[in-house]
């Protein structure tokens, strides 16, 4: 199934039918993801393959969900385009099956129809970095710090430059 995507899906049925879903959803429909975006422009690309083993006991969904969002770089506070990619590889299980599943497996627990938009939004939120930043070589803040003679080593623990309080610690020790 390609093109227009349904708003809700039955993952068990799709797996039993060996269905391939491919298409887009407008980013503006994902309100929780939009909380971290500067704009609702753009689309989320979904490409999912639902599978079932021959006896129908084990069902899965694999594929990817992609989007490019406009967000704020936490280093320089400027706008940046952040590509998001969620690689999907989940078992499709019922609530009863989930209670006996290994905690190390990714599962999609279904009790009926599932909102495709919510599923995609959840996966993109999980794929989003906790602190979005430009790559350091492309960030205006990093360029400014380099121009001032401060490099990344000096800003982190273990850098070559001493803390401004190191001299105070020496003075405190010499008073004794």
Buried (B, 14 or more C-beta within 10 A) or exposed (E): BEEEBBEEBBBBBBBBEEBBBBBBBEBBBBEEBBEBBEEBEBBBBBBBBBBBEEEEEBBBBEBBBBBBBBBBBBBBEEEBEBEBEBEBEBBBBEEEBBEEEEEEEEBBBBEEBBEBBBBBBBBBBEBBEEEBBBEEEEBEBBBEBEEEEBBEEEEEEEEEEEEEEEEEEEEEEEEE
